[in-house]
Amino acid sequence: MKVAVIGTGYVGLVTGTCFADMGNDVWCIDIDRDKIENLKKGIMPIYEPGLEELVRRNYREGRLRFTTDLKEGIEKALFIFIAVGTPPGEDGSADLQHVLNVASEIGKNIDNYKIIVNKSTVPVGTAERVKQEIQKELDARGLNEVEFDVVSNPEFLKEGDAIKDFMRPDRIIIGTDNVRTAELMNELYSSFYRKDDKVIAMDIPSAELTKYAANAMLATRISFMNELSVLCEAAGADIQNVRRGIGSDSRIGKDFLYAGIGYGGSCFPKDVKALIQTAREHGSESKILQSVEDVNKQQRILFVKKVVKHMGEDLEGRVFAVWGLAFKPNTDDIREAPSIDIINGLRERGASFKAYDPIAIETAKEVLGDERIEYEMQYYDVLKDADALLLLTEWHHFRKPDFEKIKMLMKTPIIFDGRNQYEPAKMKEKGFTYFCVGRVQK
């Protein structure tokens, strides 16, 4: 089948590449000429495990094309996916200017039946606004008889696992009121499931809301555990034991029940804010989600306070080693990362840093700069003469480090672990002063 994807960011590039890998002819379109030229050379604008290989192979074999010419990109396609950014506005609502601009351009360039697919995360009512924009342009061209349908097809991609999530989806949400369109969308996605029908068809508003509801639920679980972790520290309980206790309940499950320094990235913070604002616009109040957001912010502040309580309010002359800058492993995404707030909170008190991340150093530099921060390419290098280690992202190679080497390199063997990677009792045995989240050293 023939597919156009407008936007070659995280969602658009993964979507287009995975469709191409299943044998479809795909045109990926973007206004950024440098990005398109780099993609033709196999240079990725983002880091995602496995993506570069898929892009290179499908481009080489002619199924995947890159262009800045929207008319060329959509001319032969039946499906046109809109996969541009929807950043939060000042009030937290999703900024739809890019989505609506794309809709307008589509209306200026189509002259036969197309299925327009909202892949971007958008609030309830966006499909109707997209439809109106396209129709307005068609009417202006005297082509009001041209048919098209607008579908809501939200993405459910985890950074670091996006290829697997797309290729083997838990569910495929199709929001449309048109039976024929639903059948065509089902046919497009049929390559991604063999045994069970993964497609869940529903009305458009429900589909638009489902994406926000899913991310908000996961964010709620994280904030719930983080709020419990504060109680655990005060009461002498262990959040890991509590997690095992409640996670064994089949009604609850074990996923997203890990205490730490809060969620970040491009989705959870933005989508929680947007859902809160959507509720306001519809005369409702999201008390739970407001608390979810507040707890997430507070968790970073509490971590800074934990460091200050032990190291002192005046951190001038103190050097902290940092392991991990990205908001999660297997990505270079620094957006809304806890590391930003924690480093800035300590830097305001005079602290200096030597930081390491296997992927996210360049993106971190754009946000954090180089004031009082040195970036290293090897994770043991940041430890030399450090007053303490801050573990802020749970990259796999941090799980079993050489603790004797760490002690030898550091000025003092102090670890503030924001991801609960180690056992407090064992760290005490190894001679470390160890702080984590929701756990008390016995």
N, C-alpha and C positions, 0 to 999 in steps of 0.2 A: 504494500500500500504506500501511498505517497503522503509524506508528512512534512510540514514546515514548523519550525520552532523559533519563535521570536524572543531573543534574549539568550545569551550564552554565558550566563552566570552559573551558579551552582546547580540550580534546578534544571535550567534549560539545557545545559551541556550534558548532564547525566541523562535527561529524558531523551534528547535527540540521539545520543550515542547508543543507548540501550535499544531504542526502536530500530536503529540501523543494524545493530548486531543481530537482530532477529530477521533480517532480510528485507526490511523496508527501505525505500528511497527517502532520505531525509535531507532537508535543507535547514541549516542553522543560520539564523540571521541576527546581525547586531550592527548598531550604528558606529561602534568603536572599530575603526579600520585597523588599528594596530593589533587589537585582540584577534580579529579575523585573520590577518596575515600570519600572526604567530600560531594560531590553531592550524593553519594550512601546513606550517612547518613542524607541527607536533609539539609546540610549546604551550603548556597549560596555564590558564589564568588562575587556577585554584589547585590545591592539593587534595586528592581523593584517591585512596588505594585502588589500583587497578584501572583507573580512568584513562591514564595516558596511553597505555597499551591498547585499550579498546578504541580510542580515538584514532590512533595511528593506523591500526589495522583496517578499520572501516573506511577511513579516508583513502587509504592506499587502494582498497578494493572497490572504491567508487560508490559505495552506498551512502556515505556521509559527505556532505558538501558544506562549505562555509562561504557566506556572502554578506555584503553590506547593502545589496540591492533588494529591498523588500518585494518589489514587483516580481523580480526574477525568482525569488525564493518561494513565493506563494502561488505563482502562476499554475504550476502543475499539481499542487498539493490539494487533496480533499480535506485533510485535517490541518488546521492552523492553531498551534498551541501558543498562548500568551504566557511567557515565563519571565517577566521583568520584575524588578524589585518593587516592594510595597513598604517602604520605610515608615517608621512611626512619625506622626506629626507631633507638634508641641503638646497636644492634648492626649496623645497616646493612640489616636485613631490611625488606621492604615492610610497612607498617602497614596491615592489612586491615580495621580497625574500620569505616571508612566503607562499604566494599564490603559487609561482612556485615550492617551496619545496614540498608542499602538492601535486601539480600536478604530480611531479616526483614520489612521493610515490604511488600515485594512479596507475600510469603506471606500477609500479613494482608489483602490487598486483591484478589487474583485469585480468580476462580471459574470460569474456563474456560481452554482451552488457550492457552498463551503460549510464545514463544521468548525466553528470557532470555539476553542477549548480554553477556559480559564484554568491554567495550571498554577498561576501565582496564588499565594494565600491572600484571599480577599474577603471582606465582610459581606454579610447578608445584603442582597440588593445589587451587588456589583454586576451580575450577569445581565440584569435588566438595563443598567446604565451602559454596559458595553453594547448591547443590542441597539439602544437608542443612538449611540454615537455612530455605529456602522450605518444604520438606516438613514440617519441625517445626511451622511456623505453620499450614499446611494441616491437619495432623493435629489440632492444638489446636482448630481450627474445625469438625472433623468432616467435612472435605472431602478426605479422603485419596484419593478417586477422581479428583480433578482432575489432568489431565496437563499437564506442562510439560517443556521441554528447556532445558538450559544449554549455551551455545556459547562457545567462546573465539574472539574475533575481534580480535586486537591491532591497534592503530593504528600507522601508520608515517608520521607527519606531521612535517615539518620546520618549525619556527617561521620565519615569513617566507615560506614557500612552501606553507602548509598547504592552501589552497584548491586549488591545482594538484595537490598530492599526492593529495588525496581524489578530485578529479574525474578525474584521469588516473593511476591507481595503477600502480606497478610490479607489485604482486601484492596479492591479497586472501586472507589466511589464514583458513580456516574450520576450527575444531577441533570436531568432533562425531563421535559414533559412530552417529548416526541418519541414514539415507539420506534420509528425507523432510525432515528439518530442513535437511540440506545443500542439497537442491533448492530449498527456500523461501529460504534465505539467498542462493543463487545467483541466484534470480529478483530478490530485492531489489537486489542489486548489479549486475544485468545492464545497467543504464543507464549504468554507468561504464566500459564497454568495448564496442567495436564489432567490431573485427577479430579480436583474440585473446582467448581465455578467460583472464582474469587470476586466476581463483579456483584456489587450491591447497587442496584438502581433505585433512585429516590427523586423527590422533587428538588428543584434547584436551591431554594433557601436552606433546606436541611443539609444538602451537600456542602454548601458554603459554610454552614455553622459547624459541621462535623470536624473539619480540620482544626478549627480553633478549640473546640471542645476536647479533642484528643490531646493536644499539647497542653492545654490548661489542666487537664486531669493529671498528666505526668508531672507537671510543675508542682501541682498540689501535693502529690506524694513526696516529692523531694523536700518541699518546705515543711510538710508535716513531720518528717523524720528529723529535719534540722531543728525544729522547735522542740521535739522530744529530746534531742541531744543536749540541749541546754538544761532541761530538767534532769536528765541522767547525770550530768556533771554535778549539779547541785545536790542530788539525792544519793550519789554514790552508786548509781546503776551503770550498766554497760549497754550502750546503744546497739552494739553488735549482737548481744544476747537478745535484746528486745526485737531486733530485726529478724533474727532466726525464729523467734517465738511467734511473731505475727505473720511472717512470710510463709510459714508452713501451713497456714490456713488457706485452703484452696479458693476461698472467696476473695482473698487479698492478693496472694501471689508474692513472689520475691523481687520482681523487677522494680527499679526506681525507688528502692527503699534504703538507699545508702546515704548516711549523713556525711556532710562535708562542708565546703565553703560556699555552696549555692550553685545554682544553674546559671549558664550564660549562653553565648552563641547568638545566632541570627534569628532563631525561632521562638524559644520559650519566652524570653523577656518581651519581645515585640508582640507575640500573639496574646499573652496574658493582658498586656496593656490594651490591645485592640479589642479584646472581648469585653473588658471592663467598660471601655468607651462605647462599644456597640450596645451594651445593656443600658447605659445612660441615655443613649439616643432613642431607645425604645421604652423609656420610662421605667426601667428596672434598676436595681442596685445589686452589684456583685460584691457582697461583703466578704465572702470566702476568698475570691480571687484577689481582692485588695489586700487581704491579710497574707496571701501567698506571696505577693510582690513585696510587701513590707518585711516579711520574715527573710526573704532572699537577700534583700539589701542589708538587713541587720546581721546576717550570718557573717558577712565579710568584715563588718565593723567589730564584731565580737572576736574574730580571729586577730585583728590588729590589736585589740585591747589585751588579748592573751599574750601577745608578743611583748607589748609595752609593760604589762604587769611584771613580767620576768626580767626584761632587759632594761627597763627604765624609760621614763618619758622623754628624756633627752638622749637621742640616738646618734648625735654627732660623733663621728669617728667609728661608729659601728658598721661592719660590713656583713651583709647577708648574702649567702649563696641561695640561688633560686633554681629549683628543678621544676620546669614546666611553666609555659606562658599561655599556650592555647587554652580555650575554655574546656576542651576535652581531648583525649588522645586521638591520634590518627587524623588530625586536621591541622591546617595552619590558621584556622579562624580565631582571631583574637577579639571579635566583637562581644561586648558585654562580659568579657572573661573576668572571673574573680581576681586574677593576678593583677589587673589594672588597678582596682580599688585598693588592694592590699599593698602593692608597691607604692602607690601614691600616698596612702595613709601613713606609711612608715617613712617615706621620703620627706614628707612635710615635717617630720620630727628630726630630720638630719641624717637619716640612714643612707648608706650607699649599698650598691648591689653588684653582684656578678651573676649573670643569668644565663641559663641554658634551656633550650628547647630544640628537639631534633628537627622540627619542621617550621615552627612559627617565629623564628627570630626576625626575619625581614618584616613580616606584618606587625610584629610587636614594636619594632623600631619606629614604625610610622605613627603609632599611638603613644608610646612611652618616651620616645626620643632617647637621647644618650646622657641626659643630665643625671649624674651620680649612678649611672648604670654602665657596666661593661658586659658585652655579650661574648660568650665563649662557644666554641664548636664542639667541645668535649665536656661531658657532664662532671667528670672528676676535677677538671681544671677550675671550676668555679669554687671549689671547696678550699683551696689553698688560703690559709690564714683567715678563714671566715669565722665570725663570731657565732653564727648559727645558720642552719639550713632551713629554708622554707620549701616544703614539697607542695606544689600548687596544682599540678596536673599529673594524673596517674598513668603516665606512660609505662608500658610493660617492663622496660629495662630498669625501672626504679624499684621493682618488687624485690629483687634479690641482689642488692649491691654488696660490695666488699666493705663490710662495716669497719674492719680494722684499718683499711686504707682510708676510709672517711675520717676516723678518729685521728689518724696520723696527719692528715692534711689540714684539718680544721684547727683553729686556735682553741676553741672550746667545743666539746661534743654535745651540742644542743640541736635538737630537731623539732621544728614545728610542722607537723604533718596535717595538712588540710584535707587529706584524702584517706586517712586511716589505713595506710598501707602496711603497717607493722603492728606487732603485738606489744603492748606496753610492758608486760612483764619481761619479755625477752630483751627488749631494748634496755631495760634497767640492768639486766644481767650483763649486757655487753658494755655497760658503763656510760650509757647516754642519758642525758636529761631529755625526756621525750614528752612532747605535748601533742595531743590529737584532738578529735572531735567526739564528745559524748562518751569518753572512756576515762576512767580514773585508774591511775597506777596503784596497785595494792601493795 
